[in-house]
């Protein structure tokens, strides 16, 4: 077994030393300031060649003295130094590019700046003699620009997962939720939780993503098509993956629980220097938020939990999976199919009659048609081809996975409807394009890293998802029960039960939890698991948002959490809409959220109903999706591939790559 990389001794203050600043100044002197300042409009007057700190740039030198996050303007080089770097501070300071033209800017006027940094925290909070650290990658959008200071409050954000990248969220979505929630009055900070993306150590257990893609063909067979012995095969694969994680990462699995992530959140708050945390946490992030809030109730400021989980579920074996199944089926029937027919043939391809053009499509007939199409794939997949993917097959497992993915994001529904309509007619081109979303893309193997992610050649940290889910339920009493989850037959029964409850999400959710059978084979109990109540008295109430047709976090989750937390600690917005979290926008929801974040205003009632501004297939539509001519020929007005790729990007930003997490 390989031990974790030896880490730098835990810093006493977590602050950048003046030595690192001096090193950076010396390096800047070596590269020649005349060239730098003559190359951009923000140069100092000619003849000022001094290497004094204040003379370097009109904005000063980065990283700033006494900045616990060591922030530098984000460039392609600002990836945190490795844990075995003997002088991480000097290495980091040397990555400062003094040319403002290389800095990444944003905001309504383009004056804001993206700053990249890191925060060192204890790897094991329960053992003060362990010198190892986790190095959390952090990205902040600073509204005031490089020369300004921090805002009054900082909006800390988390996209969920487990495994979602907070740095990527800031990088890709700040210009969406800043005007929505804060009118650009607050800086926005996101972090990659321990083990995720560019935080260190990285929880990647495959040498390359191509290796994981190959295994996924074997691992991800759904119950309806799995042959005899497949559960044993999947179980063996899970054991092999966890063995690889143990060999690669050592005892890291003990330090990845949501409880430790919550402690990291508190360290972030302290590093910000703010007495209260202001935040917007989504999906699994709501589990982090409610755990942190009850561990550190005096630190709670203005925190929104959107797409609410109920962390008591996660304390049970399989609870992350089997407690949220029915909503996905309802979203399909009432939402994807029902709203399609409400929107009509001009906006949804499945609403175009297949037989009698004078008779509108009925919901029960459309539902039966789709089930017939999907069932046909159980017996035989459909072959497909595109020039970019080569030969492919459309399998039941892959198609249902794509459908479940689309339930998270109703903006993708017109594209999905078009694909299913064409597949029903025997045209598999769109389906082939939609389901071939491998993590490794051989067409672009040499792409440079970005400020939000490492090189594509570095394996992604997908295994973190399983490690967190399993750690959070590692002490569940079911493990010691006769005939319990230590036996494969228990999991076989759970798999059958979950797929019976939901053909859309049952399989995906089952695979989210199945690997936990082997967690305690390689790791003893996690170092810490919060098992307290969720109703501790908070310094400020939390605002919960739960959606009526959320496929992953049902409305009942928000109501159960609201009931336990009580009136003094929480309020709930019941967001009537489709998709995961409140991404189908509502003026009502946004107004309450903005008033809460900017002014601390909370609704008087425990629950407030808000309704999405539009309906699926009609969001912001100023033209028809399809036009059907007199001969019944269909002309598309939007590119379904482009719409689907936007959906894939949305899924990657909000909570990781894998559906169901």
C-alpha positions as CSV (number, residue, x, y, z in Angstrom):
1,X,0.0,0.0,0.0
2,X,1.2,3.5,-0.8
3,X,1.0,6.0,1.9
4,X,-0.4,9.5,1.3
5,X,2.2,11.9,0.0
6,X,4.1,13.4,2.9
7,X,2.5,16.8,3.6
8,X,4.0,20.1,4.5
9,X,3.8,20.6,8.3
10,X,0.5,22.2,9.2
11,X,1.0,26.0,9.2
12,X,0.2,27.7,12.5
13,X,-1.6,30.6,10.8
14,X,-2.3,29.5,7.3
15,X,-0.9,32.8,6.0
16,X,1.5,33.6,3.2
17,X,4.9,34.5,4.5
18,X,6.7,37.7,3.7
19,X,9.5,35.4,2.4
20,X,7.3,34.2,-0.4
21,X,6.4,37.8,-1.3
22,X,10.1,38.6,-1.5
23,X,10.8,35.6,-3.7
24,X,8.0,36.7,-6.1
25,X,9.4,40.2,-6.2
26,X,12.9,38.9,-7.1
27,X,11.4,36.7,-9.8
28,X,9.6,39.7,-11.3
29,X,12.8,41.7,-11.3
30,X,14.4,38.8,-13.2
31,X,11.8,38.8,-16.0
32,X,12.3,42.5,-16.6
33,X,9.5,44.9,-15.7
34,X,10.1,47.2,-18.7
35,X,8.8,44.5,-21.0
36,X,5.8,43.8,-18.9
37,X,4.6,47.3,-18.4
38,X,5.3,48.4,-22.0
39,X,3.1,45.5,-23.2
40,X,-0.1,46.6,-21.5
41,X,-2.1,49.8,-20.9
42,X,-1.8,49.6,-17.2
43,X,2.0,50.0,-17.2
44,X,3.9,52.3,-14.8
45,X,5.6,55.3,-16.3
46,X,8.8,54.5,-18.2
47,X,11.9,54.8,-16.1
48,X,10.3,53.3,-12.9
49,X,12.2,50.1,-12.6
50,X,12.2,49.8,-8.9
51,X,11.3,46.4,-7.5
52,X,9.7,47.9,-4.5
53,X,6.3,46.2,-3.7
54,X,4.2,49.3,-4.4
55,X,5.9,50.0,-7.8
56,X,5.2,46.6,-9.4
57,X,1.6,47.1,-10.4
58,X,-1.2,49.6,-9.8
59,X,-2.9,46.7,-8.0
60,X,0.0,45.7,-5.8
61,X,1.7,42.3,-5.6
62,X,0.0,38.9,-5.3
63,X,-0.3,37.0,-3.1
64,X,-1.2,39.7,-0.7
65,X,0.6,39.7,2.6
66,X,-1.4,37.9,5.3
67,X,-3.9,36.4,2.8
68,X,-4.8,32.9,4.1
69,X,-6.0,31.9,0.7
70,X,-2.8,33.0,-1.1
71,X,-4.9,34.4,-3.9
72,X,-3.4,35.0,-7.4
73,X,-5.2,36.3,-10.5
74,X,-6.4,33.1,-12.2
75,X,-4.4,32.0,-15.2
76,X,-3.7,28.5,-16.6
77,X,-0.8,28.1,-14.2
78,X,-2.6,28.8,-10.9
79,X,-3.0,25.2,-9.8
80,X,-2.2,24.6,-6.1
81,X,1.4,23.3,-5.4
82,X,1.7,19.6,-4.7
83,X,1.7,18.3,-1.1
84,X,5.3,17.1,-1.3
85,X,6.6,20.5,-2.4
86,X,9.2,21.5,0.2
87,X,8.4,25.2,-0.3
88,X,4.9,25.4,-1.5
89,X,4.6,29.1,-0.7
90,X,7.5,30.0,-3.0
91,X,6.3,27.7,-5.8
92,X,2.9,29.3,-5.6
93,X,4.2,32.9,-5.5
94,X,6.3,32.2,-8.6
95,X,3.1,31.4,-10.5
96,X,1.9,35.0,-10.3
97,X,1.7,36.5,-13.8
98,X,2.1,40.3,-13.4
99,X,0.6,41.1,-16.8
100,X,-3.0,42.1,-16.2
101,X,-3.9,41.2,-19.7
102,X,-3.6,37.5,-18.7
103,X,-6.0,37.8,-15.8
104,X,-9.5,36.5,-16.1
105,X,-12.2,39.2,-15.6
106,X,-16.0,39.2,-15.3
107,X,-19.0,40.9,-13.9
108,X,-21.4,43.3,-15.6
109,X,-18.7,45.9,-16.3
110,X,-15.8,43.5,-16.7
111,X,-14.0,45.0,-13.7
112,X,-14.4,42.0,-11.4
113,X,-11.5,39.5,-11.2
114,X,-11.3,35.7,-10.7
115,X,-8.7,34.8,-8.0
116,X,-7.3,31.3,-7.5
117,X,-5.9,30.1,-4.3
118,X,-5.8,27.3,-1.7
119,X,-6.4,26.8,2.0
120,X,-4.5,24.2,4.0
121,X,-6.6,22.3,6.6
122,X,-5.9,19.3,8.8
123,X,-6.3,16.0,7.1
124,X,-7.5,14.5,10.4
125,X,-9.2,17.0,12.7
126,X,-9.4,14.4,15.5
127,X,-5.7,13.8,15.8
128,X,-3.5,16.9,16.5
129,X,-0.3,14.8,16.3
130,X,-1.0,13.9,12.6
131,X,1.0,16.6,10.6
132,X,-0.7,15.8,7.3
133,X,-2.9,18.3,5.6
134,X,-5.6,18.5,2.9
135,X,-5.0,21.4,0.4
136,X,-8.3,22.8,-0.7
137,X,-8.4,24.6,-4.0
138,X,-10.4,27.8,-3.8
139,X,-11.6,30.2,-6.5
140,X,-13.1,33.6,-5.7
141,X,-14.8,36.1,-8.0
142,X,-14.0,39.5,-6.5
143,X,-16.5,42.1,-7.5
144,X,-14.3,45.2,-6.9
145,X,-11.5,44.0,-9.2
146,X,-7.9,43.4,-8.5
147,X,-7.3,46.7,-6.8
148,X,-10.3,46.6,-4.5
149,X,-11.0,44.9,-1.3
150,X,-13.4,42.1,-0.4
151,X,-17.1,42.7,-0.2
152,X,-19.0,43.1,3.1
153,X,-20.1,39.4,2.8
154,X,-18.8,36.6,0.7
155,X,-21.2,34.2,-0.9
156,X,-19.7,30.7,-0.4
157,X,-21.2,28.2,-2.9
158,X,-21.2,24.5,-3.3
159,X,-22.8,22.6,-6.3
160,X,-23.4,19.2,-4.6
161,X,-22.3,15.8,-5.7
162,X,-20.6,14.4,-3.7
163,X,-17.8,15.3,-6.0
164,X,-19.0,18.6,-7.5
165,X,-16.3,21.2,-8.0
166,X,-16.9,24.6,-6.3
167,X,-14.1,26.2,-8.2
168,X,-15.7,25.1,-11.4
169,X,-19.0,26.5,-10.3
170,X,-17.6,29.9,-9.6
171,X,-15.7,29.9,-12.8
172,X,-18.7,28.9,-15.0
173,X,-21.8,30.1,-13.2
174,X,-21.0,33.3,-11.2
175,X,-22.6,35.4,-13.9
176,X,-25.8,33.4,-13.5
177,X,-26.4,33.5,-9.8
178,X,-24.7,36.8,-8.9
179,X,-27.3,38.9,-10.7
180,X,-30.0,36.4,-9.6
181,X,-29.2,36.5,-5.8
182,X,-26.8,39.3,-4.9
183,X,-26.9,42.0,-7.6
184,X,-23.1,41.6,-7.7
185,X,-22.8,43.1,-4.2
186,X,-21.0,40.1,-2.8
187,X,-17.8,38.3,-3.8
188,X,-18.4,34.6,-4.6
189,X,-16.1,31.9,-3.3
190,X,-16.2,28.2,-4.2
191,X,-13.9,25.4,-3.1
192,X,-13.2,21.9,-4.3
193,X,-14.0,19.7,-1.2
194,X,-11.3,17.4,0.0
195,X,-10.5,14.7,-2.6
196,X,-12.3,16.6,-5.4
197,X,-10.9,18.0,-8.7
198,X,-7.8,20.1,-7.9
199,X,-7.9,19.8,-4.1
200,X,-5.2,17.5,-2.7
201,X,-4.9,14.6,-2.2
202,X,-7.1,13.8,-5.2
203,X,-9.5,10.9,-4.9
204,X,-8.7,9.4,-8.3
205,X,-8.3,5.6,-8.3
206,X,-7.8,5.0,-12.1
207,X,-4.6,6.0,-13.9
208,X,-6.6,7.5,-16.8
209,X,-10.2,8.3,-17.5
210,X,-10.1,5.9,-20.5
211,X,-9.6,3.0,-18.0
212,X,-12.7,4.0,-16.1
213,X,-14.7,4.4,-19.3
214,X,-13.8,0.8,-20.3
215,X,-15.0,-0.5,-16.9
216,X,-18.2,1.4,-17.0
217,X,-19.4,-0.8,-19.9
218,X,-19.2,-3.8,-17.6
219,X,-20.3,-2.1,-14.4
220,X,-23.4,-0.2,-15.4
221,X,-25.8,-2.8,-16.6
222,X,-29.3,-2.2,-15.4
223,X,-31.5,-4.7,-13.6
224,X,-33.8,-5.2,-16.6
225,X,-31.0,-6.4,-18.9
226,X,-28.5,-7.8,-16.4
227,X,-27.9,-11.5,-16.9
228,X,-27.2,-14.2,-14.2
229,X,-24.2,-13.4,-12.3
230,X,-24.0,-9.7,-13.1
231,X,-24.4,-8.6,-9.5
232,X,-21.4,-10.7,-8.6
233,X,-19.4,-9.2,-11.5
234,X,-20.4,-5.6,-10.4
235,X,-19.5,-6.5,-6.8
236,X,-16.1,-7.8,-7.9
237,X,-15.5,-4.6,-9.9
238,X,-16.4,-2.5,-6.8
239,X,-14.0,-4.4,-4.6
240,X,-11.2,-4.0,-7.2
241,X,-11.9,-0.2,-7.4
242,X,-11.8,0.2,-3.6
243,X,-8.6,-1.9,-3.5
244,X,-7.1,0.5,-6.1
245,X,-8.2,3.4,-4.0
246,X,-6.6,1.9,-0.9
247,X,-3.4,1.3,-2.8
248,X,-3.3,4.8,-4.3
249,X,-4.7,6.8,-1.4
250,X,-3.9,4.9,1.8
251,X,-6.1,5.9,4.7
252,X,-7.7,8.9,3.0
253,X,-11.1,7.2,2.9
254,X,-11.3,7.7,6.7
255,X,-11.1,11.5,6.3
256,X,-13.7,12.2,3.5
257,X,-17.0,12.1,5.5
258,X,-19.5,15.0,5.2
259,X,-18.6,15.8,8.8
260,X,-15.0,16.6,7.9
261,X,-16.2,18.6,4.9
262,X,-18.3,20.6,7.3
263,X,-15.3,21.3,9.4
264,X,-13.5,22.5,6.3
265,X,-16.4,24.9,5.7
266,X,-15.8,26.4,9.2
267,X,-12.1,26.8,8.4
268,X,-13.1,28.7,5.2
269,X,-15.4,31.0,7.2
270,X,-12.6,31.7,9.6
271,X,-10.1,32.4,6.8
272,X,-12.6,34.8,5.3
273,X,-12.6,36.7,8.5
274,X,-16.4,36.9,8.6
275,X,-18.3,36.2,11.8
276,X,-21.1,34.5,9.9
277,X,-21.1,32.3,6.8
278,X,-23.2,33.5,3.9
279,X,-23.8,30.7,1.4
280,X,-25.7,29.0,-1.4
281,X,-25.4,25.2,-1.2
282,X,-27.2,22.9,-3.7
283,X,-28.2,19.2,-3.6
284,X,-25.6,17.2,-1.7
285,X,-24.3,20.6,-0.7
286,X,-27.4,21.0,1.4
287,X,-26.2,17.9,3.4
288,X,-23.0,19.7,4.0
289,X,-24.8,22.8,5.0
290,X,-27.2,21.3,7.5
291,X,-24.4,19.2,9.0
292,X,-22.1,22.3,9.3
293,X,-25.0,24.5,10.7
294,X,-25.7,22.1,13.5
295,X,-22.0,21.6,14.3
296,X,-21.3,25.3,14.3
297,X,-24.7,27.0,15.1
298,X,-23.1,30.3,16.2
299,X,-21.5,30.7,12.8
300,X,-24.7,30.5,10.7
301,X,-25.4,33.7,8.8
302,X,-27.5,33.7,5.7
303,X,-27.5,30.2,4.2
304,X,-29.7,29.0,1.3
305,X,-30.1,25.2,0.9
306,X,-31.5,24.5,-2.6
307,X,-32.6,21.0,-3.7
308,X,-32.8,19.9,-0.1
309,X,-31.5,16.6,1.2
310,X,-32.2,15.2,4.6
311,X,-28.9,13.9,6.0
312,X,-30.6,11.4,8.4
313,X,-31.3,9.3,5.3
314,X,-27.6,9.1,4.5
315,X,-26.9,7.5,7.9
316,X,-28.6,4.4,6.7
317,X,-27.1,1.8,4.4
318,X,-28.4,2.5,0.9
319,X,-30.2,5.6,2.2
320,X,-28.6,7.9,-0.3
321,X,-30.2,5.9,-3.0
322,X,-33.6,4.4,-2.1
323,X,-35.2,7.4,-0.3
324,X,-35.6,9.5,-3.5
325,X,-37.0,7.4,-6.3
326,X,-40.7,8.2,-6.9
327,X,-40.1,11.8,-7.9
328,X,-38.1,10.9,-11.0
329,X,-41.0,8.8,-12.4
330,X,-43.4,11.7,-11.7
331,X,-41.1,14.1,-13.4
332,X,-41.1,11.8,-16.5
333,X,-44.9,11.2,-16.6
334,X,-46.3,14.6,-15.5
335,X,-43.4,16.7,-16.7
336,X,-41.6,15.4,-19.7
337,X,-44.6,13.7,-21.3
338,X,-47.4,15.8,-19.9
339,X,-45.9,19.2,-20.5
340,X,-44.9,18.0,-24.0
341,X,-48.5,17.5,-24.9
342,X,-49.5,20.8,-23.3
343,X,-46.9,22.6,-25.3
344,X,-48.0,20.9,-28.5
345,X,-46.4,19.7,-31.8
346,X,-44.8,23.1,-32.5
347,X,-42.6,22.8,-29.4
348,X,-42.3,19.0,-28.7
349,X,-41.6,16.4,-31.4
350,X,-43.3,13.7,-29.4
351,X,-46.6,15.6,-29.6
352,X,-46.6,15.2,-33.4
353,X,-49.2,12.5,-34.2
354,X,-47.5,9.4,-35.7
355,X,-50.6,7.8,-37.3
356,X,-53.7,10.0,-37.5
357,X,-52.6,13.6,-38.0
358,X,-56.1,14.9,-37.1
359,X,-56.2,13.3,-33.7
360,X,-54.0,14.8,-30.9
361,X,-51.6,12.5,-29.0
362,X,-53.0,11.3,-25.7
363,X,-50.9,11.0,-22.6
364,X,-51.5,7.3,-21.9
365,X,-50.8,6.4,-25.5
366,X,-47.5,8.4,-25.5
367,X,-46.5,6.8,-22.3
368,X,-47.2,3.3,-23.7
369,X,-45.2,4.1,-26.9
370,X,-42.2,5.2,-24.9
371,X,-42.3,2.1,-22.7
372,X,-42.6,-0.1,-25.8
373,X,-39.5,1.7,-27.3
374,X,-37.5,1.2,-24.2
375,X,-38.6,-2.3,-23.6
376,X,-37.5,-3.3,-27.2
377,X,-33.9,-2.4,-26.2
378,X,-33.9,-5.0,-23.5
379,X,-34.1,-7.7,-26.0
380,X,-31.9,-6.1,-28.6
381,X,-30.0,-2.8,-28.6
382,X,-30.3,-0.6,-31.7
383,X,-27.1,-0.1,-33.8
384,X,-26.0,3.5,-34.5
385,X,-23.2,5.4,-36.1
386,X,-21.9,9.0,-36.4
387,X,-18.5,10.1,-37.9
388,X,-17.3,11.3,-34.5
389,X,-18.3,8.3,-32.5
390,X,-18.0,5.5,-35.1
391,X,-20.1,2.3,-34.5
392,X,-22.3,2.4,-31.5
393,X,-25.2,0.6,-29.9
394,X,-28.2,2.2,-28.1
395,X,-28.7,0.1,-25.1
396,X,-31.5,0.1,-22.5
397,X,-29.1,1.1,-19.7
398,X,-27.6,4.0,-21.6
399,X,-30.9,5.4,-22.8
400,X,-32.6,5.2,-19.5
401,X,-29.5,6.9,-17.9
402,X,-29.8,9.7,-20.4
403,X,-33.5,10.1,-19.6
404,X,-32.8,10.3,-15.9
405,X,-30.1,12.9,-16.6
406,X,-32.6,15.0,-18.5
407,X,-35.1,14.9,-15.6
408,X,-32.5,17.1,-13.7
409,X,-32.8,19.9,-16.3
410,X,-36.0,20.6,-18.1
411,X,-34.2,22.9,-20.6
412,X,-33.0,19.6,-22.2
413,X,-36.5,18.2,-22.8
414,X,-37.1,19.5,-26.4
415,X,-33.8,17.8,-27.4
416,X,-34.6,14.6,-25.6
417,X,-38.1,14.5,-27.2
418,X,-36.6,15.0,-30.6
419,X,-34.1,12.2,-30.1
420,X,-36.8,9.8,-28.8
421,X,-39.1,10.7,-31.7
422,X,-36.4,10.0,-34.3
423,X,-35.3,6.8,-32.5
424,X,-38.9,5.6,-32.6
425,X,-38.9,6.2,-36.4
426,X,-35.7,4.2,-36.8
427,X,-33.2,7.0,-36.9
428,X,-30.5,6.5,-34.2
429,X,-28.2,9.4,-35.1
430,X,-29.2,11.7,-32.3
431,X,-29.4,8.9,-29.8
432,X,-25.9,7.8,-30.7
433,X,-24.6,11.3,-30.2
434,X,-26.5,11.8,-26.9
435,X,-25.4,8.6,-25.1
436,X,-21.7,8.7,-26.1
437,X,-20.5,11.0,-23.4
438,X,-17.2,9.4,-22.3
439,X,-15.0,11.1,-19.9
440,X,-11.9,10.6,-22.0
441,X,-12.0,12.4,-25.4
442,X,-9.1,11.2,-27.6
443,X,-9.8,14.1,-30.1
444,X,-8.3,16.6,-27.6
445,X,-5.7,14.8,-25.5
446,X,-3.3,17.8,-25.3
447,X,-5.6,20.5,-24.1
448,X,-4.1,22.8,-21.5
449,X,-5.4,22.9,-17.9
450,X,-7.8,25.6,-16.9
451,X,-8.1,27.6,-13.7
452,X,-11.0,25.3,-12.8
453,X,-9.7,21.8,-13.6
454,X,-6.4,19.9,-14.1
455,X,-5.3,18.6,-17.4
456,X,-7.7,16.2,-19.2
457,X,-5.0,13.6,-19.0
458,X,-5.3,13.6,-15.2
459,X,-8.0,11.2,-14.2
460,X,-11.1,12.7,-12.7
461,X,-12.0,12.2,-9.1
462,X,-15.2,10.2,-9.6
463,X,-14.4,7.7,-6.9
464,X,-14.8,10.4,-4.3
465,X,-18.6,10.1,-4.7
466,X,-18.6,6.5,-3.5
467,X,-16.1,7.1,-0.7
468,X,-18.2,9.9,0.8
469,X,-21.5,8.1,0.5
470,X,-20.0,5.0,2.1
471,X,-18.2,6.8,4.8
472,X,-21.4,8.6,5.8
473,X,-23.2,5.3,6.4
474,X,-20.3,3.3,7.7
475,X,-21.6,3.0,11.3
476,X,-25.2,2.1,10.4
477,X,-26.7,-0.6,12.6
478,X,-27.8,-2.6,9.5
479,X,-24.2,-3.7,9.0
480,X,-24.4,-6.0,12.1
481,X,-27.9,-7.3,11.5
482,X,-28.3,-11.0,10.5
483,X,-28.8,-11.3,6.7
484,X,-27.9,-7.6,6.4
485,X,-25.9,-5.7,3.8
486,X,-22.7,-7.8,4.4
487,X,-24.5,-10.4,2.3
488,X,-24.9,-10.1,-1.5
489,X,-28.4,-11.4,-1.3
490,X,-29.4,-8.2,0.7
491,X,-28.2,-6.0,-2.1
492,X,-29.9,-8.2,-4.7
493,X,-33.3,-7.6,-3.0
494,X,-32.6,-3.9,-2.7
495,X,-31.8,-3.6,-6.4
496,X,-35.0,-5.3,-7.4
497,X,-37.0,-3.2,-5.0
498,X,-35.5,0.1,-6.2
499,X,-36.0,-0.6,-9.9
500,X,-39.6,-1.7,-9.2
501,X,-40.2,1.7,-7.4
502,X,-38.6,3.6,-10.3
503,X,-37.4,2.3,-13.7
504,X,-35.9,5.7,-14.4
505,X,-33.7,6.3,-11.3
506,X,-33.7,3.0,-9.4
507,X,-30.6,1.5,-11.2
508,X,-28.6,4.7,-11.1
509,X,-29.3,5.2,-7.4
510,X,-28.6,1.6,-6.6
511,X,-25.1,1.9,-8.2
512,X,-24.5,5.0,-6.1
513,X,-24.6,2.9,-2.9
514,X,-23.8,-0.7,-3.9
515,X,-20.0,-0.2,-3.5
516,X,-20.5,0.5,0.2
517,X,-20.5,-3.3,0.7
518,X,-16.7,-3.1,0.6
519,X,-15.9,0.2,2.3
520,X,-15.1,-1.4,5.7
521,X,-13.0,-4.0,4.0
522,X,-10.3,-1.4,3.4
523,X,-11.0,1.4,5.9
524,X,-12.1,1.2,9.6
525,X,-14.7,3.6,10.8
526,X,-14.3,7.2,9.5
527,X,-12.5,9.5,11.9
528,X,-15.7,11.4,12.7
529,X,-19.3,11.2,11.9
530,X,-21.8,13.8,13.1
531,X,-24.8,11.9,14.6
532,X,-26.4,14.7,16.5
533,X,-29.8,16.3,15.9
534,X,-30.6,18.9,13.3
535,X,-32.5,21.3,15.5
536,X,-29.7,23.1,17.4
537,X,-30.5,26.8,17.9
538,X,-28.9,28.8,15.1
539,X,-27.7,32.4,15.2
540,X,-29.9,33.0,12.1
541,X,-32.6,31.0,10.3
542,X,-31.7,29.0,7.2
543,X,-33.7,29.4,3.9
544,X,-34.7,26.0,2.4
545,X,-35.8,25.6,-1.2
546,X,-37.5,22.3,-2.2
547,X,-39.0,21.5,-5.6
548,X,-42.2,19.7,-6.4
549,X,-40.9,17.6,-9.3
550,X,-37.2,17.4,-8.3
551,X,-36.0,13.9,-9.5
552,X,-33.2,13.7,-6.8
553,X,-34.4,15.6,-3.7
554,X,-38.1,15.3,-3.2
555,X,-40.2,18.0,-1.6
556,X,-40.7,15.8,1.4
557,X,-37.0,16.1,2.2
558,X,-37.4,19.9,2.7
559,X,-40.5,19.4,4.8
560,X,-38.9,16.8,7.0
561,X,-35.9,19.0,7.6
562,X,-38.1,22.1,8.2
563,X,-40.1,20.1,10.7
564,X,-37.0,19.0,12.6
565,X,-35.3,22.4,12.5
566,X,-38.3,24.4,13.6
567,X,-39.6,27.9,13.1
568,X,-36.8,29.7,14.7
569,X,-34.2,28.0,12.6
570,X,-35.7,27.7,9.1
571,X,-38.2,28.7,6.4
572,X,-39.1,26.8,3.3
573,X,-39.9,27.9,-0.2
574,X,-42.0,25.3,-2.0
575,X,-40.8,25.8,-5.6
576,X,-43.4,24.5,-8.0
577,X,-41.5,23.5,-11.1
578,X,-39.3,20.9,-12.8
579,X,-35.7,19.9,-12.6
580,X,-33.2,19.6,-9.8
581,X,-33.0,22.6,-7.5
582,X,-34.7,25.9,-8.6
583,X,-33.0,26.2,-12.0
584,X,-36.4,26.7,-13.8
585,X,-36.5,30.3,-12.7
586,X,-39.1,31.9,-10.6
587,X,-39.4,35.6,-9.9
588,X,-41.0,34.7,-6.6
589,X,-38.2,32.3,-5.5
590,X,-35.5,34.7,-6.6
591,X,-37.0,37.7,-4.9
592,X,-37.2,35.9,-1.5
593,X,-33.7,34.5,-1.9
594,X,-32.3,37.9,-2.8
595,X,-34.0,39.7,0.1
596,X,-32.7,37.0,2.4
597,X,-29.1,37.2,1.2
598,X,-28.9,41.0,0.9
599,X,-31.1,42.1,3.8
600,X,-31.6,39.0,6.0
601,X,-35.3,39.0,5.4
602,X,-37.2,35.8,6.0
603,X,-40.8,34.9,5.1
604,X,-43.3,35.1,8.0
605,X,-44.8,31.7,7.2
606,X,-43.0,28.4,7.6
607,X,-43.8,27.6,4.0
608,X,-44.1,29.9,1.0
609,X,-45.3,28.7,-2.4
610,X,-43.6,30.0,-5.5
611,X,-44.2,29.0,-9.1
612,X,-41.8,28.8,-12.0
613,X,-42.2,31.6,-14.5
614,X,-42.6,29.3,-17.5
615,X,-43.4,25.8,-18.5
616,X,-41.0,23.2,-20.0
617,X,-40.7,23.3,-23.8
618,X,-41.7,27.0,-23.6
619,X,-38.8,28.5,-21.5
620,X,-37.9,31.8,-23.2
621,X,-39.2,30.4,-26.6
622,X,-39.7,33.2,-29.1
623,X,-40.0,30.7,-32.0
624,X,-41.3,27.2,-32.5
625,X,-39.1,24.2,-31.9
626,X,-40.4,22.4,-35.0
627,X,-42.6,23.4,-37.9
628,X,-44.7,20.7,-39.5
629,X,-45.6,21.4,-43.2
630,X,-48.8,20.3,-45.0
631,X,-47.1,17.0,-46.0
632,X,-46.2,16.2,-42.4
633,X,-42.5,17.0,-42.8
634,X,-40.8,18.4,-39.7
635,X,-38.3,21.3,-39.8
636,X,-36.2,21.9,-36.7
637,X,-35.7,25.5,-35.6
638,X,-33.0,24.7,-33.0
639,X,-30.1,22.2,-33.1
640,X,-30.9,19.4,-30.6
641,X,-27.3,18.4,-30.4
642,X,-26.3,21.9,-29.3
643,X,-29.1,21.9,-26.7
644,X,-28.1,18.5,-25.4
645,X,-24.4,19.5,-25.1
646,X,-25.5,22.5,-23.1
647,X,-27.3,20.1,-20.8
648,X,-24.2,17.9,-20.4
649,X,-22.2,21.0,-19.5
650,X,-24.9,22.0,-17.0
651,X,-24.8,18.6,-15.4
652,X,-21.0,18.8,-15.1
653,X,-21.1,22.2,-13.4
654,X,-23.9,21.4,-11.0
655,X,-22.7,18.4,-9.0
656,X,-20.3,16.3,-11.1
657,X,-20.5,14.0,-14.1
658,X,-22.4,11.1,-12.9
659,X,-26.2,11.1,-13.0
660,X,-27.9,10.4,-9.7
661,X,-25.5,12.2,-7.5
